[in-house]
Amino acid sequence: MKKSERYNYITGKQITEPGSRVYEISGMRLPSVTTILAKTKNQEYLTAWKNKVGNEEAERIKNLSSKRGTAMHKFLEKHILGEGYEDLTEIGQQAKPMAQKIIDIGLTPITEYYGSEVTLHYPGLYAGSTDLVCMHNDMETIVDFKQSNRPKKEEWIEDYYMQIAAYAMAHDQIYGSNIRQGVILVCTPDLYMQEFRFQDADMRKWRHKFLKRLDEYYEIMREPDIKIEAKDFLTRAEEEKKELAESYEESKRQTEERKEKERRTGPIDSFSEDLQNSIKKSVESK
């Protein structure tokens, strides 16, 4: 895999704070993509799992998974950079064959790469670090590596898709690129590897989904003392849009009735038509 110098990446400083991660980059202090997704995620499944296994066991599994994931990422990063690396710890020896599985299968379609562990940001909104930006099957692609304790189902990893979509938007915004594809490479300790790939229309879909979560995040941050369910923001917006649409349809029906009456009885007040146009403009602006 050869290195391309097409993009001159901006660096930033990552800061971990209690319950969140932020980046200082280009004079801005921005929340990380993972923090945004974590704070707007439905926590019901995680809470149920913690209640089932107990908080102590849940914390043990979480820490082990995190350490193994970090070690796997390190092996992959060093391989991509062409640097020798070894980790003789117990965690390192678990992670090494997982990384090798991804190298042997997941990285083969990559012809060149632009950056590894690249810091990306969307000015004024968010930042993050992506594992790999590359040419994958002749498309500019964001690749993300994940370790997992068991195989994933697609419906379990929506946040992974949104994470890549957010990085793609940031990359396109800053560097004028055209990131069409996202690839998620997952490996378990028993070396079961999965590839989840999406592009074009699906990429646009996940970008829109992330933007909705971004709206929710900033809504929560504006009112830190008020508990807001993650779905409330979208629910209110959809209800308002539905009400406006219903008002428009009712106004349209009444206008047609009045026009019919006008044809039979002569001109009538044009106020309703003006109202119809006003409502229509409101709906279209949503």
N, C-alpha and C positions, 0 to 999 in steps of 0.2 A: 504494500500500500504506500503510494508516494504522497508526499506533502505538497500541497499547492499554496502559493502565497497570494491567492486572489483577494483575500480579506485581511485587513490589518486590524486585529481585534483590540478593543479598548479593555483595559483591566479595571477591576474594582476591588473593594475590600468587603469581605463577608463578615458580618457581626452576628453572633448568636446571643439572643436575649431570652429571658424567661418566657416561654410560650411562643416565641417567634424568631424569625431570622430576617435581617435586613441587609441591604447592600449600600455602601457608599460609593457612588460612581458618578463621574462627571459633575461633581458638586451637588449631587442629589442624594437623599437618603430614602431608599425605596424598599417596600416590603417584598419578600421573596414570593415567587409563584407558589411554592409549597406551603408557605404560611397562609396565603390567600385561600388556597383550596382547603386547607385544614380548618380554618375558621368558618368556612361556609359549608362544610360537609355535614350531612346527616349523621349524627353520632349514635344512632340507635343500635346498629349492628355491633359497633365497637363496645358499647356499654354492655350489651347482652353477652358478648364474648368474655369481657372482664368479669362479669357476674358469674359466668359459668366456670371459669378456670381459677378465679381468685386474683386479686390485685398483685400479689407477690409473684405468682407464676406468670401472669401477663407481662409484668415488668421484666422478668427474666427472659422470656421469649423475645420481647421487643429489643432488649439490649443485645442479645445474641444475634438476632437478625441484622441489627444495625451494624455491628462489628463485622459480621461476615460479608455484608453488602459493601462496606467500606474497603475491606481487603480485596474482594473480587474486582471492584472498580480500579483499585491500584494496579493489580496485575494487568487489566485491560489497558489502562492508560499507558503503562510502561511498554506493553507490546506495540501499541499504536505508534509510540514515539521511537520505537526501535532501541529501547534501552533494556539492559539486563536487570532482572529483579528477582529477589527471593524473599520469602517470608516463612520462617521455620516454626512459627507459633502454631498451636493447635488450630486456631481460627484460620490462619494463613494456609495451612495444609488442607483445610476444608474448602477454602475459596479457590485455590489454584486450579483444580480440575473443573470447577464451574466456569471459571474464566476461559479455560482452554476449550471447553465445549462451545462457548459462544464464538471464540476465535475460529474454530474449525468449521462451524456451520454458518453462524450469523454474519460474520464479516466478509465472507467470500464474494458477495456481489459488489463490494466497495472497490472502486478503481483508484480513487484519490480522496484525500481528506483535507479540509481547510483548517480545522482546529479541534483540539481535544481538551475537555474541561474548560469550555469557553464561557466566559461571563457575558451575559446578554441583558439588555434593559430596554424598556419602552419608556421614553422620557416622561417623567412626572407620574407614572403609574405603577410600574413593577420592575423587578429584575430577577435574575436567576442564573444558574450555571448548568449548561447542557453537556452531556457526555461526549458527543461527537457531532460535528457538522461535516458532511461529506457528499460525494457523488455515489449514489447507490442505484444500480440499474439505470444509469444515465439521467438521474434526477437529483437535483439539490435536495438534501435530506437531513433532518434532525434525527439522531439515533439516541435512544435512552436505554441504559442497562439496568436490569432489576434482578435482585435475588428474591426468591420466594420459598417459603417452607413447603408449599404444595402447588400443583398446577393451577393456573388461573383460568377463570371463565371471563369472556369478554365483558359481561355486564358488571363484573367486580372491579374493573380497572378503568372506569370512565375518567377518573382523575388523571391517570397516566396519559390518556389521549389529550385532555385539556392542557396538561403540562407542556407537552410537545407543541401543541397549537399556539400556546402563549409564547414559547421560545421562537417559533417560526414567525409570528407577527413582529416580535421585537427585532429579529434578524433582518427581516424585509424592510422594516422602518429605518433602521440605522444604516444598513449596508446596501440597500437597493437591490436585494436579492429576490429570488422567486422560489421560496421553499415550498415545493409541491407535495412532499411526502414526509411522513413520520414512520419510524420503525421502533418498536418496543421489543427488546430481546430479554427474555426471562429465563432463568435457570434455577433449578431446585438443588439442594444438597445431594440428592440421588441422581443428579445429572439429567434430569428431564428438561429439555430446552423447548421454549415456545417462541414463535415470532408472530407479532401482531403488526400488520402493516396497513396504513391508510393514506389516501392521497386525494388531491383535487377537490371534488365536491364534498367528500367526507372531511377533508382538512378544513374547508370553509364551515362545515357544520360544527366541528369541535371548536373552531375559533369563536363562533357566535355563542356557544355554550359557555366558554371561558369568560367572555365579556359579560355575560349575565352574572356569573359568580363574582367577577370583579366589581360590578355594580353593588352586589349584595355586601361585599367586604367593606367598601367605602361607606355604605349606608350604616353598617354596624359601627364602624370607627367614628362616624359623626355623632352617634348616640351611644357611647360606651356604657351608660348606666341603665339602658333599656334593653331587655332581652328580646331579640328579634329572631324568630325562626327563619332559617335560611330560605324557606319557600315563600315567606310572607311578601317580600318585595315583588317577586314575579306575580304572585296571586293578585295583589292589588292592581298591578299594571294591566294584567289580563282582564280583570273585572271592569276596570275603567274603560278599556278598549271595547269590551263587549257592550257596555252601556251606551257608549257613543255610537257604535254600529247599529244598535237597536233603535236609538233615537233617530239616526239617519234614515233607516228603513221606514220607520213610522212617518217621518216627515215626508219622505218620498211618496208613500202611499196617499197621505193626505193631499199632497200637491197634485197628484194625478186625479184624485177625486174633484179637487177644485177646478182643475183645467177642464175636466169633463163638464162640470157645472157651468164653467165660463162659456164653453162652446154652446151650451143650451140657453143660458140666461144673460150673457154679456160679461164684460170685464169685472173682475173682483180685485180685492186688495192683493198686491204682490208681496206682502210681507212674508208669507210662508215660504215663498220661493227664495227670498233672501236668506231666511233662516236655514233652509235646506242647504244652500250653498255654503253657509258658514259652518254647519255641522260636518258637511262632507270634507271641507278643508281640515277641520280638526281631526277627523278620523285618518285622513291621508298623511297627516303629519306625525302620527303615532308610529 
